[in-house]
């Protein structure tokens, strides 16, 4: 029991210390925060690393360019760019450790053919390699500037702040009253009386408080350079997103095909097989027992109607004809009429979007209304569709029990993935107890 109490006491003590520290203004906390010291360490390390990187890059590229008149220049230049990519990995790791900047690795080399020649061609053609070389060249002058500024402010600030503790060195060992502020052949001014010492310490305090913010401003430039020159390019990031979206579209299409095949096999196809068998039996009994044959034909007629209804529902699930003929307003009104909850539909569109976007919007609202019918326990639903600039907006609101969470692996997660595949967004606002408001954005493509 004593151990548990002691542990609890220690935990509460830590929490209280953290709260006390947080009560201090940010300007007073900054000089002693770990983040400030990490940023200062980043700036101080930048100078020796940038000297090494700049020297390597300029030397190797100059050597490679000078040897381009012979074949030796190509591998030397490729090796120089590859070395810059290696330094780039070091810089991304340093920024991640000291600045908390998590920059993804750039796209890897795309080798069109194996072997040394293919590798050299890929390195020389890669824009990432040349961006790393540009970083090596540009970062050196900036590292010199930021090193001088940060070290000057930091050293002067702490030296002046602690001046009351070490000014006695001057009269004891240097033979003067204090730190010399001004001097010529006729007179000298020393900071040696209590008022001047206090003012010096206050000026040092201002420098000390300002230094972390100056260093943070300097590292912001480093953040931009690392993210812009050492990270993946915007085009490469977009390609990765499109490849991911293409995978989502392919998986969704495959799932839809499996669903259609399952519905046909288990529903309409099974009914049609049973119908064929019933009609065969009725044909055999037609001469022996006309009344039984007539009864079997009547039952087969009912099966035909059921099969037709299932086929009609399946066709509506693939792409309803009313959507193609009359647009979203009529199609959503048709869906709302089949919902188990009263639905108010309001569509305000100046024109019809592209057929693909229109279809996704229709299926999004249809899926959301099915969720309301199954899970929401609502008494009313409102569906609004409108356009804002180049975006098609959908909103479904109900007064149900709420608690919808797309992160739980429900149908909302699949719906969000389908929208994301076309640069759409799904936003769910569903507190426990309701109401639920689900908003979807789609790109407007006329």
N, C-alpha and C positions, 0 to 999 in steps of 0.2 A: 504493500500500500504506500509506504514511504517513497519507494522508487517511482511509482506512478505519479504521486503528488509532485515529486521533484521534477519529473519530466514535464508535467503540465505547467509547473511554475516557470521552468526554463522556456517553454514554448510561448507562454504569455509574455514573459519578459522580452523575448525576441520580437513579438508582435508589437508590444508597447514601444520598443526602440524604433521599430520601423515606422510606426505612426508618428512618433516624435520627430523623426527625421523628415517625414513627409510634410509636417507642419511648417518646416522652414521654407522660406521662399526659394525658388529655383536658383536665383542669383547667388544666394549664400551657400546653397548645397553644391553648386557646380564645381568649385575648386577642389573639393574633396571626393567627388563622385568617381566611381570606378570608370564610368564611361569617358569622363574627361581625361583621365590618365591613359586610357587605351587610345583615345584619339591623338593625344600628344605623342604616345609611343609610335603610332602609325606615321605621324609627320616626321619624327626624328629618324625612323628607319627608312623613310622614303629616299633620303639623300644618298646613303651608301648604295642602296639597291638600284636607284635610278642611274647613279654613276656607272655601276657595273653594266646595267642593261643598255645604257646609251653608248658606252664604249664598245660593247660587244656588237650592237646593231650597226653602228656607223662603220666600225672596222670591217666586219664581215660583208656588209652590203657593198662597201667601197671596193673590197677585194674581189667580190663576185662580179661587180660591174666592170672592173678593170680587166678581168679575165674572160669577159664575154666574147672577146675576139677569138678565143679558143674554146674548146668544149668544156674546159675545167670551170669556167665561170658559172655554168648552169648548176652543177651540184653544189658549188660553194654558195650560190645565192639561195638555192633551195634549203641548204643546211642552215643558213642565216635565218630564214623565215621560220623554219621548224624550231630553232632555238628560241626565237621570239614567242612562239606559241607555248613553249615550255615555261618561259618567264611569265607569260600571261596566266598560266595555271597557278604559279606561285603568287602572283598578285591577287588573283581571285580568292585564294585561300587566306591571304593576309587581310584582305578587306572583310572577308567573312568572320575572321577571328577577332579583329580589332575594331571594325566599324559596324559589325552586325549586318553587313550588306550581303545578302545571299543572291549571287548572280549565277545563273545556270551556265553550264559549259556550252561553248559554241558548237555549231554543227560539225560533225567529224568530216574528215576528208572523204571525198567520193572518188574512189579509184575506178577509172574506166578499164584499166587493164593492170594485171599484176606485174611485179618486177620493179626494179629501181627506176626505170624510165616512167612508168605509170605513176609511181609515188612522187617523183620530182614534178611531173606535169600537174598532178593534183595540188601540190603545195603552191606552185607558182600561180595557178589559176584561181586559188581560193581567195575570196575577198577577206575572209577572216584572218589569213596570214598577213595580208598587207595592213589590215587594221591593227594588228598586234605590233607591227613595225612602226606604224604611225604613233601608237601609244609610247613605244620606247623612245621616240624622238621628242615628242611633245611633253612627256612627263618630266624630263630632266630639268628644263628651266623652271617649270612650276615647282618641282621638288626643292630646288635651290631657294626660290623665293619663299615658299611656305616654311622651310626649315629656318631661315634667317628670322622671319617674322615671329614664328612661334617661340623659338628659343630666346629671342630678345625680350619679348613681352614676359615670358615665364621667368627668366632669370632676373630681369630688372624688377618685376613685381615682387617676387619673394625676397630679393635682396633688400629692397626698400622697406618692405613690410617688417622684416626682422632687424632693421637697422638699430633700433634701441637695444638689441641684444649684443651687437658686435661693434658699436661705434667706439668703445673703449680701446680698441686695437690701435687707433690713430694716435692718441696722446701717449700711449705706453710704448709702442714699437716704431711708429712712423715719425713722431716728433711734431705733430700738428693737432689742432683741436678736434678735428673730425673730418668728415668727407668734404672735400673742397668743391664748392659750387662755382666759384669764379676766382681768377687770380691773374695779376699782371705785375709789373715792376714796382708799383706803388702800394697796392693793398691786395689782400686776399679775403675771400668770404668762405667761411667754413660752417657746416651744419653741426653746431656744437652746443647750443643751448636747448633746454627742454622744449620750448615752443617749436623750434625748427626740427628737432628730432621727431616730435609728435606729428607735425605736418608731413614730414618725409614718410613716416609710417602710414599715414592716411593715404598719401598718394600711392604708396606701394599696395595698400589694400584695394584701391580702385583698379590698379593694374592687374592685381591677382584675381579680382572678381571678373574683369573683362577678358582675361586671357582664355578661359575655356570657351567662351562664345566666339572669340576670334579664331581659335583653333577649329571649332566646329564649322565655322564659315569656310575655312580653308579646306577642310575635309569634304565639304559638299562638292567642291570642284573635283576632288578625287573620286567621289562617288559617281559623278556624271561621266568622268573619263572611263572608269572601270566598267560601268554599265553600258556605255555607248560603244566603246572600242574593244573591250575584252569579252563581252557577253554575246549571245546569239543576235544576229541581225533581225530587224523587223520582218523582212521577207522570209527568213528561215523559220521564225516563230509562227508566221502566218501559214507557211507550208505545213508545219507540224499540226497546227490546229485544223487545217483542212483535211489532212490525212486522218486525224482522229474523228472529225465529223463524217468523213466518208465511211469510216468503219462503222459508226453509229447508224448511218443510213443503210448500209449493207445489212447489218444485223437486224435492223427494224424491218426491212423488206423481206428478209428470210423468215423472220417470225410471223409476219403477215401472211406469207405464202403457206407456212405450216398451219396457221390458224384456218385459212381458207380450205386447205386440203383436209384438215381434220373435220371441219364443219360439213364439207361435202360428203366425206366418207361416213361419218357417224350420223348425219342428219338426212339430207335429201337423197343421197345415194341409197342408204339403207331402206328408206321408205319406198323408193322406186323399185328396188329389188323385191320387197314384200308385195308391192302393188302388182308387179309382173306375175308373181306366183299366184296371187289371189285371182287375177284375171285368167290365168291358165286353168285353175280349178273351176272357175265359173264356166269357162268354155266347155270343160268336160261334163259338167252337170247340166248344161243347157238343155239337152234332150231328155235326160233321165229325171231331173227335178228342176223344172223351170222356176219354181218359187224360190228354192235355195240359191239358184244361180242369180236371180234378180236381186235377192238380198245381198249376195256377195258383190255384185256389181255396184250396189248402193254404197256398201262399205268402201269399195275401191274408189268410188267418186269422192267420198270424204277424205281418203288418203291423198288423192290428187290435189285437193284444195290445200291440205296441210303442207304437202311438198311444195306447192307453188308459193305458199306464204313463206316457207323457209328459204326458198330460192330468192324471193323478193327481199327478205331481210338480209340475206347474204350479199345480194347485189347492192343494197343500200349501204352495207358496211364497207364495201369496196369503194364505191363512189356513187352517191345518190344522183339520180337523174335530175331531181329538182335543183340541186346545186349547180349543175351544168347549165340548165335552162333558165333559171330565175335568180341565181345568186345567193349570197349569204343570208339575206333577210328572210326569204321564203324557206330556205333549208333549215335555218335555226328555228324558225317558227314551227316547222314540221317536227323537229326534234323535241321542242318544248311541249308540243301537244301530246307526245308519248311519255313524258316524264310523270312520275307518280306524285310530284310536288307542283303546285301552281307556279308557273314561270312567266315573268315579264321580260320580253325581248325588246331591245331598243338598238337598232342598227342605223348609224348615221355615217354613210360613206358617199363621197362625191362621185366615185366610179368604182368599178370592180377591180380588185387586184389580180395579179397573175393567177392562173389556175392552180399552180402548185401551192402558193401561199393561201389561196382561198380554201383549198382542200385541207391544209394543215390547221387553219383556223376552225373549220367545221369540225374536224375530228377532235380538236382540243376542247371545244365547248361541249361536244357530245360526251367525251370522256369525263369531263368535270360534272356534267349533269348526272351521269350514271353513278359517280361517286356520291353525289348528294342523295340520290335515291336509295343507295345501299347503306350509307354510313352516317349521314349528317343528322337524320331525324329532324329535318327542317320543315317549316310550314309555308315558306315562300322562298323563291329564288329570283334574282334579277340578273339579266345578261345584257351587257352593254358592249357595243362594238363601234369604234370610231377611229379616225385617222388623225395623227399628229405629225406634221411635216412628212418625213419619209418612213414613218413607223405605223403599223397597223396595231391598234390596241384592243385587247379583249379583257373584260372583267366579269367575273362571276361571283356574286355575293349571295350568301344564304344566312339564315338565322338559326342554324343548327347548333349542335353541341361543341363544335370546334375541335381543336386538337390535331388537325391535319399536319403531318410532318413528312416532307419529301425525303429527309435523310434516313428515314426508317426503312428504305427499300420498297416502298409502296409503289402503286401505279403512278403517283406524282413524280417519282424519280425518273421513270421511263419517259413520262411526258416532257419533263424538263430536258432530258437528253435528246428527244426528238426535236424540240424547239431549238436547242443549242446547235444542232446540225445545220440549221439554216440561219445562224446568227440571231436566234431569238432568245428571249429571257422569260423565265417563269418566276414570279414572286408570290410567295404564300404568306399570308397574314392570318393566322388561325389560332388565337389564344384559346385555352381551355375554357369552355362555357360559351364560346362564340362571341360575335359572329365570325364567319370565315369570309375572307376577301382574297381571291386569287386573281392576279393580274398577269397577263401574258403580252409580250411584245414580239412582233414579227416585222421583218423588213418589208416595206411597201415596194412591190415590183409590179408596175402596171403592165 
